[in-house]
Amino acid sequence: MVRIVAILRPYRLKDALSQLRDRQWVQHIHVQEVRGYGMQKEHLEDYFGDDVGMEFLPKIRLEILVEDLFAELAMEAIAKGARTGRMGDGKIFLIREVATV
């Protein structure tokens, strides 16, 4: 089992979820509203620890659990639904966790 975490634009959530809908291999879906700061405004300024002037933008954190076999399919489906082709579309992270018993 792997966890896929995607950070995307809020208005692209519906399209990303529609790509995952009715997929038997999606085990769990979690959605959370978050705020983030990055290169979306086409530049990244270094404030050296000073957060004055940093503008955090609204984003959606989409988290799904799938079997290892379907990880690539899931990431492609999310990207297909979330991509606009502009800077700031988001990121997709694949997290492989080792369970100990």
Chimera marker file (.cmm) of the C-alpha trace (Angstrom):
<marker_set name="trace">
<marker id="1" x="0.000" y="0.000" z="0.000" r="1" g="1" b="0" radius="0.5"/>
<marker id="2" x="1.294" y="3.480" z="-0.868" r="1" g="1" b="0" radius="0.5"/>
<marker id="3" x="0.075" y="6.944" z="0.010" r="1" g="1" b="0" radius="0.5"/>
<marker id="4" x="-0.165" y="9.593" z="-2.691" r="1" g="1" b="0" radius="0.5"/>
<marker id="5" x="-0.390" y="13.209" z="-1.594" r="1" g="1" b="0" radius="0.5"/>
<marker id="6" x="-1.214" y="15.892" z="-4.149" r="1" g="1" b="0" radius="0.5"/>
<marker id="7" x="-1.297" y="19.643" z="-3.612" r="1" g="1" b="0" radius="0.5"/>
<marker id="8" x="-3.479" y="21.312" z="-6.230" r="1" g="1" b="0" radius="0.5"/>
<marker id="9" x="-5.540" y="24.345" z="-7.112" r="1" g="1" b="0" radius="0.5"/>
<marker id="10" x="-8.920" y="24.370" z="-5.323" r="1" g="1" b="0" radius="0.5"/>
<marker id="11" x="-10.964" y="24.709" z="-8.517" r="1" g="1" b="0" radius="0.5"/>
<marker id="12" x="-9.245" y="21.633" z="-10.025" r="1" g="1" b="0" radius="0.5"/>
<marker id="13" x="-10.342" y="19.279" z="-7.228" r="1" g="1" b="0" radius="0.5"/>
<marker id="14" x="-13.570" y="18.303" z="-8.976" r="1" g="1" b="0" radius="0.5"/>
<marker id="15" x="-11.675" y="17.348" z="-12.154" r="1" g="1" b="0" radius="0.5"/>
<marker id="16" x="-9.033" y="15.394" z="-10.230" r="1" g="1" b="0" radius="0.5"/>
<marker id="17" x="-11.709" y="13.486" z="-8.299" r="1" g="1" b="0" radius="0.5"/>
<marker id="18" x="-13.619" y="12.734" z="-11.485" r="1" g="1" b="0" radius="0.5"/>
<marker id="19" x="-10.481" y="11.033" z="-12.837" r="1" g="1" b="0" radius="0.5"/>
<marker id="20" x="-10.386" y="8.839" z="-9.701" r="1" g="1" b="0" radius="0.5"/>
<marker id="21" x="-14.118" y="8.141" z="-9.526" r="1" g="1" b="0" radius="0.5"/>
<marker id="22" x="-15.194" y="4.513" z="-9.884" r="1" g="1" b="0" radius="0.5"/>
<marker id="23" x="-11.615" y="3.254" z="-9.796" r="1" g="1" b="0" radius="0.5"/>
<marker id="24" x="-11.709" y="0.025" z="-7.842" r="1" g="1" b="0" radius="0.5"/>
<marker id="25" x="-8.063" y="0.387" z="-6.861" r="1" g="1" b="0" radius="0.5"/>
<marker id="26" x="-8.534" y="3.600" z="-4.828" r="1" g="1" b="0" radius="0.5"/>
<marker id="27" x="-8.775" y="2.521" z="-1.188" r="1" g="1" b="0" radius="0.5"/>
<marker id="28" x="-9.228" y="5.845" z="0.641" r="1" g="1" b="0" radius="0.5"/>
<marker id="29" x="-9.578" y="9.498" z="-0.358" r="1" g="1" b="0" radius="0.5"/>
<marker id="30" x="-8.994" y="12.411" z="2.012" r="1" g="1" b="0" radius="0.5"/>
<marker id="31" x="-9.329" y="16.091" z="1.081" r="1" g="1" b="0" radius="0.5"/>
<marker id="32" x="-8.106" y="19.020" z="3.147" r="1" g="1" b="0" radius="0.5"/>
<marker id="33" x="-8.011" y="22.776" z="2.561" r="1" g="1" b="0" radius="0.5"/>
<marker id="34" x="-4.490" y="24.133" z="3.090" r="1" g="1" b="0" radius="0.5"/>
<marker id="35" x="-2.503" y="27.284" z="2.351" r="1" g="1" b="0" radius="0.5"/>
<marker id="36" x="0.940" y="27.326" z="0.813" r="1" g="1" b="0" radius="0.5"/>
<marker id="37" x="3.749" y="29.454" z="-0.535" r="1" g="1" b="0" radius="0.5"/>
<marker id="38" x="5.993" y="28.634" z="-3.451" r="1" g="1" b="0" radius="0.5"/>
<marker id="39" x="6.898" y="29.605" z="-6.988" r="1" g="1" b="0" radius="0.5"/>
<marker id="40" x="3.357" y="30.119" z="-8.286" r="1" g="1" b="0" radius="0.5"/>
<marker id="41" x="3.892" y="33.828" z="-8.817" r="1" g="1" b="0" radius="0.5"/>
<marker id="42" x="6.759" y="32.864" z="-11.153" r="1" g="1" b="0" radius="0.5"/>
<marker id="43" x="9.442" y="33.772" z="-8.641" r="1" g="1" b="0" radius="0.5"/>
<marker id="44" x="10.541" y="32.753" z="-5.195" r="1" g="1" b="0" radius="0.5"/>
<marker id="45" x="12.051" y="35.329" z="-2.906" r="1" g="1" b="0" radius="0.5"/>
<marker id="46" x="14.238" y="34.388" z="0.031" r="1" g="1" b="0" radius="0.5"/>
<marker id="47" x="13.192" y="36.260" z="3.152" r="1" g="1" b="0" radius="0.5"/>
<marker id="48" x="15.849" y="34.717" z="5.418" r="1" g="1" b="0" radius="0.5"/>
<marker id="49" x="13.299" y="33.698" z="8.050" r="1" g="1" b="0" radius="0.5"/>
<marker id="50" x="11.247" y="36.886" z="7.779" r="1" g="1" b="0" radius="0.5"/>
<marker id="51" x="7.716" y="36.067" z="6.626" r="1" g="1" b="0" radius="0.5"/>
<marker id="52" x="6.739" y="39.711" z="6.080" r="1" g="1" b="0" radius="0.5"/>
<marker id="53" x="5.249" y="40.022" z="2.629" r="1" g="1" b="0" radius="0.5"/>
<marker id="54" x="4.761" y="36.283" z="2.079" r="1" g="1" b="0" radius="0.5"/>
<marker id="55" x="1.335" y="35.554" z="0.684" r="1" g="1" b="0" radius="0.5"/>
<marker id="56" x="0.005" y="32.064" z="1.349" r="1" g="1" b="0" radius="0.5"/>
<marker id="57" x="-2.339" y="30.888" z="-1.383" r="1" g="1" b="0" radius="0.5"/>
<marker id="58" x="-5.288" y="28.534" z="-0.903" r="1" g="1" b="0" radius="0.5"/>
<marker id="59" x="-4.629" y="24.981" z="-2.080" r="1" g="1" b="0" radius="0.5"/>
<marker id="60" x="-6.196" y="21.544" z="-1.708" r="1" g="1" b="0" radius="0.5"/>
<marker id="61" x="-4.341" y="18.592" z="-0.210" r="1" g="1" b="0" radius="0.5"/>
<marker id="62" x="-5.654" y="15.381" z="-1.762" r="1" g="1" b="0" radius="0.5"/>
<marker id="63" x="-4.478" y="12.146" z="-0.184" r="1" g="1" b="0" radius="0.5"/>
<marker id="64" x="-5.273" y="8.673" z="-1.476" r="1" g="1" b="0" radius="0.5"/>
<marker id="65" x="-4.219" y="5.136" z="-0.602" r="1" g="1" b="0" radius="0.5"/>
<marker id="66" x="-3.696" y="2.585" z="-3.355" r="1" g="1" b="0" radius="0.5"/>
<marker id="67" x="-1.940" y="-0.720" z="-3.821" r="1" g="1" b="0" radius="0.5"/>
<marker id="68" x="1.650" y="-0.426" z="-5.104" r="1" g="1" b="0" radius="0.5"/>
<marker id="69" x="0.623" y="-1.780" z="-8.512" r="1" g="1" b="0" radius="0.5"/>
<marker id="70" x="-1.713" y="1.159" z="-9.154" r="1" g="1" b="0" radius="0.5"/>
<marker id="71" x="0.450" y="4.033" z="-7.891" r="1" g="1" b="0" radius="0.5"/>
<marker id="72" x="1.495" y="5.232" z="-11.339" r="1" g="1" b="0" radius="0.5"/>
<marker id="73" x="-2.075" y="5.034" z="-12.672" r="1" g="1" b="0" radius="0.5"/>
<marker id="74" x="-3.322" y="7.048" z="-9.708" r="1" g="1" b="0" radius="0.5"/>
<marker id="75" x="-0.680" y="9.756" z="-10.111" r="1" g="1" b="0" radius="0.5"/>
<marker id="76" x="-1.414" y="10.026" z="-13.843" r="1" g="1" b="0" radius="0.5"/>
<marker id="77" x="-5.162" y="10.323" z="-13.135" r="1" g="1" b="0" radius="0.5"/>
<marker id="78" x="-4.604" y="13.105" z="-10.582" r="1" g="1" b="0" radius="0.5"/>
<marker id="79" x="-2.243" y="14.965" z="-12.915" r="1" g="1" b="0" radius="0.5"/>
<marker id="80" x="-4.703" y="14.681" z="-15.799" r="1" g="1" b="0" radius="0.5"/>
<marker id="81" x="-7.465" y="16.227" z="-13.698" r="1" g="1" b="0" radius="0.5"/>
<marker id="82" x="-5.341" y="18.886" z="-11.972" r="1" g="1" b="0" radius="0.5"/>
<marker id="83" x="-3.061" y="20.125" z="-14.748" r="1" g="1" b="0" radius="0.5"/>
<marker id="84" x="-3.729" y="23.503" z="-16.372" r="1" g="1" b="0" radius="0.5"/>
<marker id="85" x="-0.248" y="23.975" z="-17.830" r="1" g="1" b="0" radius="0.5"/>
<marker id="86" x="0.474" y="27.075" z="-15.736" r="1" g="1" b="0" radius="0.5"/>
<marker id="87" x="2.942" y="27.516" z="-12.885" r="1" g="1" b="0" radius="0.5"/>
<marker id="88" x="1.361" y="26.632" z="-9.541" r="1" g="1" b="0" radius="0.5"/>
<marker id="89" x="-0.628" y="23.609" z="-10.689" r="1" g="1" b="0" radius="0.5"/>
<marker id="90" x="0.759" y="21.702" z="-7.723" r="1" g="1" b="0" radius="0.5"/>
<marker id="91" x="2.860" y="18.744" z="-6.727" r="1" g="1" b="0" radius="0.5"/>
<marker id="92" x="2.288" y="15.003" z="-6.393" r="1" g="1" b="0" radius="0.5"/>
<marker id="93" x="4.207" y="12.975" z="-3.804" r="1" g="1" b="0" radius="0.5"/>
<marker id="94" x="4.440" y="9.192" z="-3.589" r="1" g="1" b="0" radius="0.5"/>
<marker id="95" x="5.067" y="7.958" z="-0.061" r="1" g="1" b="0" radius="0.5"/>
<marker id="96" x="6.073" y="4.351" z="0.481" r="1" g="1" b="0" radius="0.5"/>
<marker id="97" x="5.741" y="3.399" z="4.115" r="1" g="1" b="0" radius="0.5"/>
<marker id="98" x="7.058" y="0.269" z="5.717" r="1" g="1" b="0" radius="0.5"/>
<marker id="99" x="4.690" y="-1.211" z="8.276" r="1" g="1" b="0" radius="0.5"/>
<marker id="100" x="6.145" y="-3.064" z="11.213" r="1" g="1" b="0" radius="0.5"/>
<marker id="101" x="4.167" y="-5.513" z="13.244" r="1" g="1" b="0" radius="0.5"/>
<link id1="1" id2="2" r="1" g="1" b="0" radius="0.2"/>
<link id1="2" id2="3" r="1" g="1" b="0" radius="0.2"/>
<link id1="3" id2="4" r="1" g="1" b="0" radius="0.2"/>
<link id1="4" id2="5" r="1" g="1" b="0" radius="0.2"/>
<link id1="5" id2="6" r="1" g="1" b="0" radius="0.2"/>
<link id1="6" id2="7" r="1" g="1" b="0" radius="0.2"/>
<link id1="7" id2="8" r="1" g="1" b="0" radius="0.2"/>
<link id1="8" id2="9" r="1" g="1" b="0" radius="0.2"/>
<link id1="9" id2="10" r="1" g="1" b="0" radius="0.2"/>
<link id1="10" id2="11" r="1" g="1" b="0" radius="0.2"/>
<link id1="11" id2="12" r="1" g="1" b="0" radius="0.2"/>
<link id1="12" id2="13" r="1" g="1" b="0" radius="0.2"/>
<link id1="13" id2="14" r="1" g="1" b="0" radius="0.2"/>
<link id1="14" id2="15" r="1" g="1" b="0" radius="0.2"/>
<link id1="15" id2="16" r="1" g="1" b="0" radius="0.2"/>
<link id1="16" id2="17" r="1" g="1" b="0" radius="0.2"/>
<link id1="17" id2="18" r="1" g="1" b="0" radius="0.2"/>
<link id1="18" id2="19" r="1" g="1" b="0" radius="0.2"/>
<link id1="19" id2="20" r="1" g="1" b="0" radius="0.2"/>
<link id1="20" id2="21" r="1" g="1" b="0" radius="0.2"/>
<link id1="21" id2="22" r="1" g="1" b="0" radius="0.2"/>
<link id1="22" id2="23" r="1" g="1" b="0" radius="0.2"/>
<link id1="23" id2="24" r="1" g="1" b="0" radius="0.2"/>
<link id1="24" id2="25" r="1" g="1" b="0" radius="0.2"/>
<link id1="25" id2="26" r="1" g="1" b="0" radius="0.2"/>
<link id1="26" id2="27" r="1" g="1" b="0" radius="0.2"/>
<link id1="27" id2="28" r="1" g="1" b="0" radius="0.2"/>
<link id1="28" id2="29" r="1" g="1" b="0" radius="0.2"/>
<link id1="29" id2="30" r="1" g="1" b="0" radius="0.2"/>
<link id1="30" id2="31" r="1" g="1" b="0" radius="0.2"/>
<link id1="31" id2="32" r="1" g="1" b="0" radius="0.2"/>
<link id1="32" id2="33" r="1" g="1" b="0" radius="0.2"/>
<link id1="33" id2="34" r="1" g="1" b="0" radius="0.2"/>
<link id1="34" id2="35" r="1" g="1" b="0" radius="0.2"/>
<link id1="35" id2="36" r="1" g="1" b="0" radius="0.2"/>
<link id1="36" id2="37" r="1" g="1" b="0" radius="0.2"/>
<link id1="37" id2="38" r="1" g="1" b="0" radius="0.2"/>
<link id1="38" id2="39" r="1" g="1" b="0" radius="0.2"/>
<link id1="39" id2="40" r="1" g="1" b="0" radius="0.2"/>
<link id1="40" id2="41" r="1" g="1" b="0" radius="0.2"/>
<link id1="41" id2="42" r="1" g="1" b="0" radius="0.2"/>
<link id1="42" id2="43" r="1" g="1" b="0" radius="0.2"/>
<link id1="43" id2="44" r="1" g="1" b="0" radius="0.2"/>
<link id1="44" id2="45" r="1" g="1" b="0" radius="0.2"/>
<link id1="45" id2="46" r="1" g="1" b="0" radius="0.2"/>
<link id1="46" id2="47" r="1" g="1" b="0" radius="0.2"/>
<link id1="47" id2="48" r="1" g="1" b="0" radius="0.2"/>
<link id1="48" id2="49" r="1" g="1" b="0" radius="0.2"/>
<link id1="49" id2="50" r="1" g="1" b="0" radius="0.2"/>
<link id1="50" id2="51" r="1" g="1" b="0" radius="0.2"/>
<link id1="51" id2="52" r="1" g="1" b="0" radius="0.2"/>
<link id1="52" id2="53" r="1" g="1" b="0" radius="0.2"/>
<link id1="53" id2="54" r="1" g="1" b="0" radius="0.2"/>
<link id1="54" id2="55" r="1" g="1" b="0" radius="0.2"/>
<link id1="55" id2="56" r="1" g="1" b="0" radius="0.2"/>
<link id1="56" id2="57" r="1" g="1" b="0" radius="0.2"/>
<link id1="57" id2="58" r="1" g="1" b="0" radius="0.2"/>
<link id1="58" id2="59" r="1" g="1" b="0" radius="0.2"/>
<link id1="59" id2="60" r="1" g="1" b="0" radius="0.2"/>
<link id1="60" id2="61" r="1" g="1" b="0" radius="0.2"/>
<link id1="61" id2="62" r="1" g="1" b="0" radius="0.2"/>
<link id1="62" id2="63" r="1" g="1" b="0" radius="0.2"/>
<link id1="63" id2="64" r="1" g="1" b="0" radius="0.2"/>
<link id1="64" id2="65" r="1" g="1" b="0" radius="0.2"/>
<link id1="65" id2="66" r="1" g="1" b="0" radius="0.2"/>
<link id1="66" id2="67" r="1" g="1" b="0" radius="0.2"/>
<link id1="67" id2="68" r="1" g="1" b="0" radius="0.2"/>
<link id1="68" id2="69" r="1" g="1" b="0" radius="0.2"/>
<link id1="69" id2="70" r="1" g="1" b="0" radius="0.2"/>
<link id1="70" id2="71" r="1" g="1" b="0" radius="0.2"/>
<link id1="71" id2="72" r="1" g="1" b="0" radius="0.2"/>
<link id1="72" id2="73" r="1" g="1" b="0" radius="0.2"/>
<link id1="73" id2="74" r="1" g="1" b="0" radius="0.2"/>
<link id1="74" id2="75" r="1" g="1" b="0" radius="0.2"/>
<link id1="75" id2="76" r="1" g="1" b="0" radius="0.2"/>
<link id1="76" id2="77" r="1" g="1" b="0" radius="0.2"/>
<link id1="77" id2="78" r="1" g="1" b="0" radius="0.2"/>
<link id1="78" id2="79" r="1" g="1" b="0" radius="0.2"/>
<link id1="79" id2="80" r="1" g="1" b="0" radius="0.2"/>
<link id1="80" id2="81" r="1" g="1" b="0" radius="0.2"/>
<link id1="81" id2="82" r="1" g="1" b="0" radius="0.2"/>
<link id1="82" id2="83" r="1" g="1" b="0" radius="0.2"/>
<link id1="83" id2="84" r="1" g="1" b="0" radius="0.2"/>
<link id1="84" id2="85" r="1" g="1" b="0" radius="0.2"/>
<link id1="85" id2="86" r="1" g="1" b="0" radius="0.2"/>
<link id1="86" id2="87" r="1" g="1" b="0" radius="0.2"/>
<link id1="87" id2="88" r="1" g="1" b="0" radius="0.2"/>
<link id1="88" id2="89" r="1" g="1" b="0" radius="0.2"/>
<link id1="89" id2="90" r="1" g="1" b="0" radius="0.2"/>
<link id1="90" id2="91" r="1" g="1" b="0" radius="0.2"/>
<link id1="91" id2="92" r="1" g="1" b="0" radius="0.2"/>
<link id1="92" id2="93" r="1" g="1" b="0" radius="0.2"/>
<link id1="93" id2="94" r="1" g="1" b="0" radius="0.2"/>
<link id1="94" id2="95" r="1" g="1" b="0" radius="0.2"/>
<link id1="95" id2="96" r="1" g="1" b="0" radius="0.2"/>
<link id1="96" id2="97" r="1" g="1" b="0" radius="0.2"/>
<link id1="97" id2="98" r="1" g="1" b="0" radius="0.2"/>
<link id1="98" id2="99" r="1" g="1" b="0" radius="0.2"/>
<link id1="99" id2="100" r="1" g="1" b="0" radius="0.2"/>
<link id1="100" id2="101" r="1" g="1" b="0" radius="0.2"/>
</marker_set>
